Each structure stands twice: as structure tokens, then as C-alpha cells.
Amino acid sequence: INGKGEDAGVVYCEMQAKESNAFSQINRARKSAVFTSDCGYKWTTGGMMKNLRTSCSNERVRAYHRKFYRPENLDIIISGQIAVEEVFKAVFPIEERATVVEYGEFKKPWTRECEMFDSCLTENITFPSKDKDDGMISITRKGPNFTDLRMLNAHSILLKYLANTPNAPLVKNLIDIPDPLCSRVYSSPMNGATTFSILNFK
């Protein structure tokens, strides 16, 4: 907030630019439609501008830290040419202090299965643009489980073949024609416990 009581600042402006662009709006709508339960995947991890004023507070940040910043929800990854014993020596006093704190019951996040859509959905999204002809179509298809590496590779190869090369069928049939239907076609994955294959037409 600036001296006039207006929303301002580098972080605020970055959030504003990201929230208003077409891809971000489509991605938020996609996640909200795909995940029908209260699932971590559907939320915007960086937060939303409106929440800076309506729900964000010092007390809420502290409550979040108390809930999740605890020994049983911590991993330490050590890599490179490091004397591991020296790291453990530095961490041990912190660990001792942390283990005597009463944290209360802990429910580990990301252990609940997410409920997902089970039918075809279509959504229209309006976004700000300098060009009235600017638009985007995004098609999302449920993919394989992240543990099925064979099918994950198959999906990746198929998407590259369809859209991600100059001679791709979608490029040839939608762009390289006398009256192009779009100016760009590209694929992008949405990864999680269940993956999603996405085709974007701009």
C-alpha cells in the first residue's frame, strides 16, 4: 500500500499482471473444474490479490507456520561435497528444541485422494486484452497416473507429434493454411498424482 492508501508495490503489480492474463485465468478455471473436492492442486499457490486485503493477516500466517512448520513435516536434503557430520552437528540443537514443543495433532497434507470431474465440461472466460481479436482455446484431457511411466512417455510423444513441431498435423491444418484459424498451437502438461494433457490454441 502506498502513501495514498492505494494498492501498489512490485509484488502487487506482478500479481495483478499474472492474474489478468489469459493463460492464468484459464489455468485457474481448469483446476477449479478438474478438481471437485477441497484439493491442494486446485488452489493458486502464490495467492490472489483480493486476499491481500480480505483474508491475509499476520495471525493467519503465524497459524499456518504453527500448523505445518514442524519436525514431522520436514525433510533435509544434503547434496554436493559437504561434511554431513558438520551439518548434523548444526541441526541437532535445533532438532532438540523443536521436539519439546507441543504442536498438537498433525494431519499430513497431500495424503487425501482428490476427487475429479467425470464428464465433459465447457467454460467461457473473459479476460482483458488490447486486441479484441485475441482469444485462446484450451483443451484438457485426463492422463495416466504419474507412476505409469510407459503411458506418460506415450502421451508426451503424442502431444509433441500433434502440436510441438513445425510439421505437426495441428500446425499444418490450423495455421499453415490460406485463412489461418489460429496463430499458435502448443501442448503443456499439468502434473500431479494424476496427470493431464493440455492442448492450447491461440
Secondary structure, DSSP 4 states (H G I P E B T S, - for coil): --TTS---SHHHHHHHHHHHSHHHHHHHHHHHHHB-SS-GGGS-TT--HHHHHHT--HHHHHHHHHHH-SGGG------SS--HHHHHHHHHHHHHHHHTS-------TT-SPPPB--S----------SSTT---EEEEEEEEETT-HHHHHHHHHHHHHHHSSTT-HHHHHHTSSSS-S-S-EEEEEE-SSEEEEEEEE-
